[in-house]
């Protein structure tokens, strides 16, 4: 009812409604509205002067005015309902936007938590690799030290023992002498089992 079409339509069909809509919605310039209103007033005055206004016509006019008032009230009621519906729609839109923001916030928190977990896992993996690397270095260091110890023991002059018999060896504190020991001698290992002076 706020378009120029309806204003022009009612100006042609039923001008009071058209005038009301024209002044209410300000579709035309003020000068144009004044000219159109004067035009219809002149028509009314001319009609009154020529024909007069009978009591029946007055009643009809009153009825028309009443109908116009009723229509205006209906229009106002309709506008009020539209306004309330617009408010409801705005409220629903706000609620929907709020839900979207909350969902986005949850998704962002989940993404941050996932990144945090990945970072922690990465740090743990790096820590494990670092520990493994240190263990390997420690093992290599121990192996190196062991090799150096063995090499030093191999390079060190070995004391040789030349016992005539097991009695002499036992007197010197040797018994169960294994093969490879500096005090080992095949003549002390009578049974040839690789263990001298074991009896």
MDAnalysis code that builds the backbone (N, CA, C; Angstrom):
import MDAnalysis as mda
import numpy as np

u = mda.Universe.empty(597, n_residues=199, atom_resindex=np.repeat(np.arange(199), 3), trajectory=True)
u.add_TopologyAttr("name", ["N", "CA", "C"] * 199)
u.add_TopologyAttr("resid", np.arange(1, 200))
u.add_TopologyAttr("resname", ["UNK", "UNK", "UNK", "UNK", "UNK", "UNK", "UNK", "UNK", "UNK", "UNK", "UNK", "UNK", "UNK", "UNK", "UNK", "UNK", "UNK", "UNK", "UNK", "UNK", "UNK", "UNK", "UNK", "UNK", "UNK", "UNK", "UNK", "UNK", "UNK", "UNK", "UNK", "UNK", "UNK", "UNK", "UNK", "UNK", "UNK", "UNK", "UNK", "UNK", "UNK", "UNK", "UNK", "UNK", "UNK", "UNK", "UNK", "UNK", "UNK", "UNK", "UNK", "UNK", "UNK", "UNK", "UNK", "UNK", "UNK", "UNK", "UNK", "UNK", "UNK", "UNK", "UNK", "UNK", "UNK", "UNK", "UNK", "UNK", "UNK", "UNK", "UNK", "UNK", "UNK", "UNK", "UNK", "UNK", "UNK", "UNK", "UNK", "UNK", "UNK", "UNK", "UNK", "UNK", "UNK", "UNK", "UNK", "UNK", "UNK", "UNK", "UNK", "UNK", "UNK", "UNK", "UNK", "UNK", "UNK", "UNK", "UNK", "UNK", "UNK", "UNK", "UNK", "UNK", "UNK", "UNK", "UNK", "UNK", "UNK", "UNK", "UNK", "UNK", "UNK", "UNK", "UNK", "UNK", "UNK", "UNK", "UNK", "UNK", "UNK", "UNK", "UNK", "UNK", "UNK", "UNK", "UNK", "UNK", "UNK", "UNK", "UNK", "UNK", "UNK", "UNK", "UNK", "UNK", "UNK", "UNK", "UNK", "UNK", "UNK", "UNK", "UNK", "UNK", "UNK", "UNK", "UNK", "UNK", "UNK", "UNK", "UNK", "UNK", "UNK", "UNK", "UNK", "UNK", "UNK", "UNK", "UNK", "UNK", "UNK", "UNK", "UNK", "UNK", "UNK", "UNK", "UNK", "UNK", "UNK", "UNK", "UNK", "UNK", "UNK", "UNK", "UNK", "UNK", "UNK", "UNK", "UNK", "UNK", "UNK", "UNK", "UNK", "UNK", "UNK", "UNK", "UNK", "UNK", "UNK", "UNK", "UNK", "UNK", "UNK", "UNK", "UNK", "UNK", "UNK", "UNK", "UNK"])
u.atoms.positions = np.array([
    [0.830, -1.206, 0.000],
    [0.000, 0.000, 0.000],
    [0.864, 1.256, 0.000],
    [2.158, 1.139, 0.007],
    [3.036, 2.308, 0.067],
    [3.581, 2.678, -1.316],
    [3.153, 1.956, -2.384],
    [3.655, 2.271, -3.715],
    [2.799, 3.356, -4.365],
    [3.365, 4.038, -5.359],
    [2.627, 5.080, -6.073],
    [1.434, 4.496, -6.825],
    [1.587, 3.221, -7.220],
    [0.509, 2.583, -7.987],
    [-0.818, 2.636, -7.225],
    [-0.768, 2.212, -5.943],
    [-1.995, 2.180, -5.152],
    [-2.533, 3.594, -4.879],
    [-1.638, 4.523, -4.701],
    [-2.079, 5.914, -4.483],
    [-2.831, 6.430, -5.703],
    [-2.240, 6.232, -6.885],
    [-2.894, 6.682, -8.134],
    [-4.193, 5.911, -8.357],
    [-4.147, 4.608, -8.058],
    [-5.342, 3.763, -8.225],
    [-6.519, 4.293, -7.395],
    [-6.258, 4.587, -6.116],
    [-7.339, 5.077, -5.250],
    [-7.730, 6.515, -5.577],
    [-6.776, 7.317, -6.086],
    [-7.138, 8.674, -6.526],
    [-8.154, 8.618, -7.667],
    [-8.010, 7.590, -8.516],
    [-8.941, 7.452, -9.645],
    [-10.256, 6.812, -9.191],
    [-10.137, 5.713, -8.398],
    [-11.316, 4.952, -8.001],
    [-12.056, 5.599, -6.829],
    [-11.325, 5.909, -5.780],
    [-11.931, 6.468, -4.565],
    [-10.934, 7.462, -3.980],
    [-11.070, 8.722, -4.401],
    [-10.029, 9.711, -4.150],
    [-9.717, 9.981, -2.677],
    [-10.706, 9.865, -1.744],
    [-10.319, 10.130, -0.341],
    [-9.191, 9.207, 0.143],
    [-9.311, 7.912, -0.214],
    [-8.241, 6.979, 0.164],
    [-6.946, 7.353, -0.534],
    [-7.092, 7.733, -1.820],
    [-5.899, 8.139, -2.570],
    [-5.236, 9.349, -1.961],
    [-6.060, 10.340, -1.546],
    [-5.497, 11.527, -0.895],
    [-4.821, 11.160, 0.422],
    [-5.468, 10.299, 1.178],
    [-4.889, 9.877, 2.467],
    [-3.520, 9.209, 2.256],
    [-3.492, 8.258, 1.323],
    [-2.227, 7.566, 1.046],
    [-1.173, 8.519, 0.497],
    [-1.610, 9.469, -0.327],
    [-0.670, 10.411, -0.934],
    [-0.003, 11.273, 0.135],
    [-0.822, 11.793, 1.092],
    [-0.249, 12.639, 2.142],
    [0.515, 11.811, 3.180],
    [0.062, 10.595, 3.420],
    [0.725, 9.761, 4.429],
    [2.112, 9.303, 3.947],
    [2.166, 8.825, 2.708],
    [3.425, 8.243, 2.190],
    [4.285, 9.243, 1.444],
    [3.745, 10.485, 1.162],
    [4.517, 11.558, 0.525],
    [5.140, 11.091, -0.788],
    [4.270, 10.528, -1.653],
    [4.789, 10.023, -2.923],
    [5.174, 11.164, -3.875],
    [4.454, 12.291, -3.798],
    [4.722, 13.410, -4.705],
    [5.287, 14.588, -3.919],
    [5.709, 15.599, -4.649],
    [6.203, 16.808, -3.982],
    [5.027, 17.508, -3.291],
    [5.366, 18.376, -2.356],
    [4.321, 19.048, -1.574],
    [3.417, 19.885, -2.471],
    [4.020, 20.569, -3.426],
    [3.229, 21.414, -4.335],
    [2.255, 20.557, -5.143],
    [2.742, 19.401, -5.600],
    [1.868, 18.511, -6.384],
    [0.728, 17.995, -5.519],
    [1.053, 17.637, -4.256],
    [0.014, 17.136, -3.360],
    [-1.053, 18.214, -3.101],
    [-0.612, 19.456, -2.924],
    [-1.550, 20.569, -2.685],
    [-2.453, 20.774, -3.899],
    [-1.858, 20.719, -5.083],
    [-2.645, 20.934, -6.322],
    [-3.692, 19.842, -6.477],
    [-3.256, 18.559, -6.238],
    [-4.207, 17.449, -6.381],
    [-5.328, 17.562, -5.351],
    [-4.958, 17.931, -4.106],
    [-5.979, 18.074, -3.056],
    [-6.960, 19.185, -3.383],
    [-6.439, 20.346, -3.863],
    [-7.312, 21.469, -4.245],
    [-8.222, 21.078, -5.402],
    [-7.660, 20.289, -6.304],
    [-8.453, 19.844, -7.455],
    [-9.684, 19.053, -6.994],
    [-9.439, 18.107, -6.076],
    [-10.559, 17.301, -5.587],
    [-11.520, 18.126, -4.714],
    [-10.967, 19.100, -3.965],
    [-11.840, 19.969, -3.164],
    [-12.744, 20.825, -4.057],
    [-12.129, 21.306, -5.138],
    [-12.929, 22.109, -6.089],
    [-14.035, 21.260, -6.698],
    [-13.667, 19.992, -7.036],
    [-14.687, 19.091, -7.580],
    [-15.811, 18.877, -6.586],
    [-15.419, 18.705, -5.302],
    [-16.452, 18.502, -4.270],
    [-17.334, 19.736, -4.130],
    [-16.690, 20.937, -4.124],
    [-17.464, 22.184, -3.987],
    [-18.404, 22.395, -5.169],
    [-17.858, 22.103, -6.358],
    [-18.697, 22.248, -7.559],
    [-19.878, 21.306, -7.510],
    [-19.571, 20.084, -7.054],
    [-20.652, 19.100, -6.976],
    [-21.701, 19.516, -5.946],
    [-21.225, 20.098, -4.834],
    [-22.153, 20.540, -3.790],
    [-23.005, 21.720, -4.258],
    [-22.332, 22.644, -4.962],
    [-23.056, 23.828, -5.427],
    [-24.108, 23.469, -6.482],
    [-23.734, 22.556, -7.352],
    [-24.644, 22.214, -8.457],
    [-25.813, 21.364, -7.981],
    [-25.552, 20.422, -7.199],
    [-26.589, 19.448, -6.850],
    [-27.108, 19.613, -5.422],
    [-26.295, 20.224, -4.543],
    [-26.679, 20.281, -3.147],
    [-26.435, 18.934, -2.490],
    [-26.442, 19.003, -1.207],
    [-26.190, 17.775, -0.463],
    [-27.457, 17.414, 0.284],
    [-28.088, 16.358, -0.168],
    [-29.304, 15.910, 0.482],
    [-28.966, 15.100, 1.731],
    [-29.971, 14.845, 2.537],
    [-29.758, 14.067, 3.754],
    [-29.328, 12.647, 3.429],
    [-29.845, 12.118, 2.333],
    [-29.454, 10.757, 1.929],
    [-27.987, 10.737, 1.526],
    [-27.590, 11.776, 0.779],
    [-26.197, 11.860, 0.349],
    [-25.281, 12.041, 1.557],
    [-25.786, 12.796, 2.539],
    [-24.986, 12.984, 3.751],
    [-24.785, 11.661, 4.477],
    [-25.880, 10.912, 4.530],
    [-25.772, 9.608, 5.186],
    [-24.790, 8.697, 4.442],
    [-24.903, 8.734, 3.123],
    [-23.975, 7.932, 2.323],
    [-22.539, 8.388, 2.540],
    [-22.386, 9.723, 2.597],
    [-21.041, 10.259, 2.822],
    [-20.504, 9.828, 4.173],
    [-21.416, 9.868, 5.164],
    [-21.006, 9.433, 6.512],
    [-20.604, 7.968, 6.496],
    [-21.432, 7.170, 5.776],
    [-21.115, 5.738, 5.677],
    [-19.767, 5.519, 4.998],
    [-19.554, 6.299, 3.920],
    [-18.272, 6.168, 3.209],
    [-17.095, 6.555, 4.106],
    [-17.303, 7.642, 4.859],
    [-16.248, 8.079, 5.778],
    [-15.976, 7.005, 6.845],
    [-17.115, 6.411, 7.313],
    [-16.960, 5.349, 8.307],
    [-16.183, 4.157, 7.713],
    [-16.566, 3.815, 6.472],
    [-15.858, 2.731, 5.800],
    [-14.375, 3.076, 5.627],
    [-14.159, 4.358, 5.266],
    [-12.768, 4.790, 5.090],
    [-11.999, 4.680, 6.396],
    [-12.669, 5.081, 7.485],
    [-12.027, 4.968, 8.798],
    [-11.750, 3.509, 9.157],
    [-12.748, 2.669, 8.833],
    [-12.561, 1.234, 9.090],
    [-11.383, 0.686, 8.289],
    [-11.323, 1.086, 7.029],
    [-10.209, 0.638, 6.183],
    [-8.876, 1.125, 6.728],
    [-8.893, 2.392, 7.175],
    [-7.662, 2.946, 7.728],
    [-7.230, 2.175, 8.973],
    [-8.231, 1.829, 9.811],
    [-7.908, 1.052, 11.006],
    [-7.375, -0.337, 10.637],
    [-7.991, -0.924, 9.611],
    [-7.503, -2.228, 9.139],
    [-6.070, -2.117, 8.622],
    [-5.833, -1.028, 7.888],
    [-4.472, -0.811, 7.382],
    [-3.472, -0.646, 8.518],
    [-3.858, 0.119, 9.515],
    [-2.986, 0.318, 10.669],
    [-2.726, -1.005, 11.395],
    [-3.817, -1.801, 11.522],
    [-3.670, -3.109, 12.160],
    [-2.741, -4.012, 11.349],
    [-2.924, -3.958, 10.029],
    [-2.080, -4.758, 9.149],
    [-0.612, -4.322, 9.235],
    [-0.391, -3.007, 9.267],
    [0.967, -2.489, 9.401],
    [1.595, -2.923, 10.728],
    [0.762, -2.889, 11.782],
    [1.243, -3.306, 13.097],
    [1.646, -4.781, 13.084],
    [0.818, -5.626, 12.454],
    [1.142, -7.053, 12.355],
    [2.422, -7.270, 11.556],
    [2.550, -6.514, 10.470],
    [3.778, -6.621, 9.665],
    [5.008, -6.226, 10.483],
    [4.843, -5.165, 11.250],
    [5.956, -4.697, 12.085],
    [6.349, -5.760, 13.127],
    [5.327, -6.392, 13.726],
    [5.604, -7.445, 14.708],
    [6.295, -8.641, 14.053],
    [5.836, -8.994, 12.852],
    [6.472, -10.108, 12.133],
    [7.926, -9.780, 11.780],
    [8.157, -8.535, 11.392],
    [9.531, -8.119, 11.107],
    [10.412, -8.250, 12.348],
    [9.856, -7.870, 13.497],
    [10.602, -8.003, 14.751],
    [10.924, -9.461, 15.041],
    [9.923, -10.334, 14.831],
    [10.139, -11.765, 15.057],
    [11.227, -12.307, 14.130],
    [11.156, -11.898, 12.867],
    [12.179, -12.340, 11.903],
    [13.567, -11.846, 12.301],
    [13.637, -10.578, 12.720],
    [14.923, -10.027, 13.169],
    [15.460, -10.803, 14.368],
    [14.539, -11.154, 15.276],
    [14.946, -11.915, 16.460],
    [15.486, -13.288, 16.062],
    [14.781, -13.956, 15.143],
    [15.232, -15.268, 14.677],
    [16.584, -15.176, 13.976],
    [16.743, -14.118, 13.179],
    [18.025, -13.917, 12.489],
    [19.148, -13.712, 13.496],
    [18.880, -12.914, 14.528],
    [19.883, -12.685, 15.585],
    [20.245, -13.987, 16.291],
    [19.219, -14.797, 16.600],
    [19.471, -16.080, 17.268],
    [20.294, -17.001, 16.376],
    [19.961, -17.016, 15.087],
    [20.697, -17.858, 14.136],
    [22.158, -17.411, 14.033],
    [22.356, -16.098, 13.952],
    [23.726, -15.570, 13.880],
    [24.500, -15.893, 15.157],
    [23.804, -15.817, 16.303],
    [24.443, -16.147, 17.578],
    [24.872, -17.615, 17.602],
    [23.989, -18.495, 17.117],
    [24.319, -19.921, 17.066],
    [25.512, -20.169, 16.147],
    [25.526, -19.481, 15.016],
    [26.647, -19.637, 14.077],
    [27.950, -19.204, 14.729],
    [27.911, -18.087, 15.456],
    [29.115, -17.609, 16.144],
    [29.586, -18.611, 17.187],
    [28.610, -19.177, 17.932],
    [28.974, -20.181, 18.949],
    [29.589, -21.416, 18.309],
    [29.006, -21.866, 17.188],
    [29.549, -23.035, 16.486],
    [30.948, -22.744, 15.961],
    [31.117, -21.551, 15.404],
    [32.445, -21.171, 14.905],
    [33.466, -21.122, 16.039],
    [33.018, -20.625, 17.192],
    [33.904, -20.558, 18.350],
    [34.307, -21.956, 18.804],
    [33.308, -22.881, 18.849],
    [33.611, -24.264, 19.231],
    [34.588, -24.904, 18.260],
    [34.328, -24.691, 16.964],
    [35.216, -25.256, 15.950],
    [36.629, -24.693, 16.088],
    [36.713, -23.400, 16.375],
    [38.032, -22.776, 16.551],
    [38.745, -23.349, 17.769],
    [37.981, -23.540, 18.870],
    [38.579, -24.136, 20.072],
    [39.046, -25.560, 19.809],
    [38.234, -26.322, 19.078],
    [38.626, -27.695, 18.746],
    [39.879, -27.710, 17.878],
    [39.934, -26.785, 16.931],
    [41.110, -26.706, 16.052],
    [42.354, -26.330, 16.843],
    [42.189, -25.377, 17.770],
    [43.324, -24.984, 18.613],
    [43.787, -26.137, 19.494],
    [42.806, -26.888, 20.044],
    [43.144, -28.047, 20.879],
    [43.877, -29.110, 20.068],
    [43.397, -29.321, 18.823],
    [44.045, -30.305, 17.954],
    [45.488, -29.890, 17.638],
    [45.663, -28.609, 17.344],
    [47.012, -28.115, 17.065],
    [47.906, -28.253, 18.289],
    [47.305, -27.973, 19.454],
    [48.065, -28.084, 20.700],
    [48.500, -29.526, 20.934],
    [47.567, -30.473, 20.711],
    [47.889, -31.888, 20.882],
    [48.967, -32.327, 19.892],
    [48.844, -31.843, 18.668],
    [49.856, -32.183, 17.662],
    [51.223, -31.629, 18.056],
    [51.206, -30.407, 18.588],
    [52.471, -29.800, 19.011],
    [53.083, -30.585, 20.168],
    [52.227, -30.984, 21.139],
    [52.723, -31.776, 22.270],
    [53.273, -33.115, 21.792],
    [52.558, -33.742, 20.860],
    [52.998, -35.027, 20.324],
    [54.339, -34.865, 19.587],
    [54.448, -33.770, 18.862],
    [55.679, -33.504, 18.134],
    [56.838, -33.288, 19.101],
    [56.558, -32.538, 20.182],
    [57.597, -32.299, 21.181],
    [58.010, -33.603, 21.865],
    [57.011, -34.450, 22.163],
    [57.326, -35.741, 22.777],
    [58.167, -36.603, 21.844],
    [57.799, -36.567, 20.549],
    [58.556, -37.347, 19.563],
    [59.989, -36.836, 19.460],
    [60.121, -35.513, 19.453],
    [61.459, -34.928, 19.403],
    [62.262, -35.294, 20.651],
    [61.562, -35.289, 21.807],
    [62.228, -35.642, 23.061],
    [62.691, -37.095, 23.033],
    [61.817, -37.982, 22.535],
    [62.194, -39.395, 22.430],
    [63.388, -39.572, 21.496],
    [63.333, -38.894, 20.357],
    [64.445, -38.994, 19.408],
    [65.740, -38.470, 20.025],
    [65.590, -37.380, 20.800],
    [66.766, -36.823, 21.457],
    [67.331, -37.810, 22.485],
    [66.417, -38.458, 23.238],
    [66.863, -39.447, 24.226],
    [67.524, -40.642, 23.553],
    [66.905, -41.094, 22.435],
    [67.508, -42.202, 21.692],
    [68.886, -41.818, 21.162],
    [68.972, -40.578, 20.671],
    [70.262, -40.120, 20.145],
    [71.314, -40.080, 21.254],
    [70.876, -39.583, 22.453],
    [71.819, -39.540, 23.582],
    [72.225, -40.946, 24.016],
    [71.221, -41.868, 24.020],
    [71.547, -43.250, 24.383],
    [72.532, -43.874, 23.396],
    [72.296, -43.601, 22.107],
    [73.211, -44.137, 21.091],
    [74.614, -43.542, 21.255],
    [74.642, -42.221, 21.529],
    [75.945, -41.589, 21.747],
    [76.639, -42.180, 22.976],
    [75.815, -42.426, 24.036],
    [76.373, -43.022, 25.253],
    [76.915, -44.421, 24.973],
    [76.130, -45.191, 24.178],
    [76.576, -46.535, 23.825],
    [77.869, -46.486, 23.018],
    [77.881, -45.555, 22.048],
    [79.098, -45.431, 21.230],
    [80.286, -45.023, 22.096],
    [80.013, -44.118, 23.055],
    [81.082, -43.677, 23.948],
    [81.571, -44.833, 24.814],
    [80.606, -45.621, 25.330],
    [80.988, -46.774, 26.157],
    [81.757, -47.800, 25.337],
    [81.293, -48.028, 24.089],
    [81.994, -48.971, 23.208],
    [83.403, -48.474, 22.920],
    [83.480, -47.153, 22.686],
    [84.792, -46.585, 22.397],
    [85.734, -46.739, 23.593],
    [85.150, -46.449, 24.784],
    [85.975, -46.595, 25.988],
    [86.367, -48.048, 26.214],
    [85.423, -48.952, 25.936],
    [85.709, -50.383, 26.107],
    [86.808, -50.822, 25.140],
    [86.677, -50.334, 23.886],
    [87.686, -50.691, 22.887],
    [89.061, -50.146, 23.296],
    [89.039, -48.898, 23.820],
    [90.306, -48.322, 24.263],
    [90.897, -49.127, 25.428],
    [89.995, -49.557, 26.345],
    [90.454, -50.351, 27.495],
    [91.045, -51.676, 27.036],
    [90.323, -52.311, 26.077],
    [90.820, -53.591, 25.548],
    [92.142, -53.402, 24.834],
    [92.202, -52.308, 24.065],
    [93.429, -52.049, 23.318],
    [94.595, -51.783, 24.266],
    [94.279, -51.007, 25.313],
    [95.333, -50.716, 26.290],
    [95.777, -51.987, 27.006],
    [94.789, -52.847, 27.332],
    [95.144, -54.097, 28.015],
    [95.924, -55.025, 27.090],
    [95.575, -54.958, 25.785],
    [96.326, -55.788, 24.827],
    [97.726, -55.257, 24.613],
    [97.809, -53.920, 24.617],
    [99.136, -53.322, 24.394],
    [100.021, -53.400, 25.640],
    [99.348, -53.502, 26.810],
    [100.136, -53.560, 28.053],
    [100.924, -54.880, 28.112],
    [102.134, -54.815, 28.578],
    [102.949, -56.037, 28.676],
    [102.347, -56.984, 29.696],
    [102.120, -58.200, 29.260],
    [101.538, -59.206, 30.128],
    [102.625, -59.950, 30.879],
    [102.313, -60.085, 32.138],
    [103.259, -60.812, 32.996],
    [103.099, -62.303, 32.736],
    [104.176, -62.950, 32.502],
    [104.131, -64.399, 32.230],
    [104.544, -65.172, 33.473],
    [103.816, -66.240, 33.620],
    [104.099, -67.138, 34.747],
    [104.595, -68.483, 34.184],
    [105.554, -69.013, 34.823],
    [106.096, -70.305, 34.359],
    [106.199, -71.231, 35.555],
    [104.987, -71.789, 35.870],
    [104.953, -72.714, 37.003],
    [105.347, -74.112, 36.530],
    [106.134, -74.776, 37.343],
    [106.570, -76.136, 37.000],
    [105.446, -77.134, 37.218],
    [104.629, -76.908, 38.228],
    [103.518, -77.815, 38.509],
    [102.410, -77.033, 39.214],
    [101.286, -77.714, 39.434],
    [100.113, -77.074, 40.046],
    [100.371, -76.727, 41.494],
    [101.220, -77.469, 42.162],
    [101.522, -77.152, 43.564],
    [102.149, -75.781, 43.652],
    [103.079, -75.521, 42.714],
    [103.750, -74.214, 42.681],
    [102.747, -73.108, 42.342],
    [101.831, -73.425, 41.403],
    [100.830, -72.436, 41.001],
    [99.877, -72.135, 42.153],
    [99.427, -73.178, 42.850],
    [98.512, -72.982, 43.962],
    [99.192, -72.235, 45.083],
    [100.491, -72.501, 45.259],
    [101.239, -71.782, 46.283],
    [101.269, -70.286, 45.962],
    [101.255, -69.964, 44.650],
    [101.264, -68.553, 44.230],
    [99.854, -67.963, 44.193],
    [98.856, -68.805, 44.554],
    [97.472, -68.297, 44.609],
    [96.684, -68.527, 43.331],
    [97.124, -69.387, 42.458],
    [96.415, -69.669, 41.208],
    [95.793, -71.045, 41.260],
    [94.538, -71.127, 40.846],
    [93.853, -72.402, 40.685],
    [92.739, -72.212, 39.674],
    [92.340, -73.318, 39.067],
    [91.312, -73.240, 38.005],
    [91.692, -72.178, 36.975],
    [92.834, -72.301, 36.451],
    [93.373, -71.320, 35.503],
    [92.796, -71.607, 34.122],
    [92.143, -70.629, 33.558],
    [91.516, -70.815, 32.248],
    [92.527, -70.571, 31.140],
    [92.214, -71.176, 30.014],
    [93.075, -71.035, 28.850],
    [93.017, -69.593, 28.374],
    [94.170, -69.014, 28.121],
    [94.240, -67.603, 27.740],
    [94.760, -66.751, 28.862],
    [94.696, -67.258, 30.071],
    [95.244, -66.555, 31.224],
    [96.762, -66.623, 31.150],
    [97.475, -65.567, 31.545],
    [98.955, -65.581, 31.495],
    [99.569, -66.708, 32.300],
    [98.865, -67.169, 33.327],
    [99.424, -68.240, 34.175],
    [99.101, -69.627, 33.627],
    [98.293, -69.680, 32.532],
    [97.908, -70.989, 31.977],
    [99.072, -71.604, 31.228],
    [99.158, -72.913, 31.391],
    [100.176, -73.675, 30.651],
    [99.601, -75.044, 30.352],
    [99.907, -75.566, 29.196],
    [99.342, -76.866, 28.798],
    [99.845, -77.998, 29.682],
    [101.046, -77.798, 30.260],
    [101.578, -78.868, 31.110],
    [100.861, -78.928, 32.453],
    [100.178, -77.775, 32.785],
    [99.389, -77.770, 34.014],
    [97.975, -78.325, 33.769],
    [97.575, -78.384, 32.485],
    [96.251, -78.887, 32.107],
    [96.400, -80.314, 31.609],
    [96.422, -81.212, 32.543],
    [96.695, -82.607, 32.200],
    [95.544, -83.256, 31.427],
    [94.331, -82.906, 31.767],
    [93.201, -83.550, 31.064],
    [92.810, -82.809, 29.793],
    [93.446, -81.651, 29.541],
    [93.205, -80.928, 28.266],
    [91.834, -80.332, 28.125],
    [91.201, -79.990, 29.250],
    [89.843, -79.418, 29.164],
    [89.845, -77.912, 29.152],
    [91.020, -77.282, 29.040],
    [91.116, -75.824, 29.003],
    [91.089, -75.185, 30.355],
    [91.175, -75.989, 31.387],
    [91.175, -75.478, 32.759],
    [92.299, -76.172, 33.518],
    [93.352, -75.381, 33.858],
    [94.533, -75.961, 34.492],
    [94.383, -75.888, 36.009],
    [95.000, -76.859, 36.655],
    [95.013, -76.926, 38.130],
    [93.602, -76.910, 38.719],
    [92.730, -77.665, 38.078],
    [91.349, -77.692, 38.549],
    [91.091, -78.870, 39.485],
    [92.078, -79.638, 39.743],
    [91.927, -80.795, 40.631],
    [92.935, -80.749, 41.741],
])
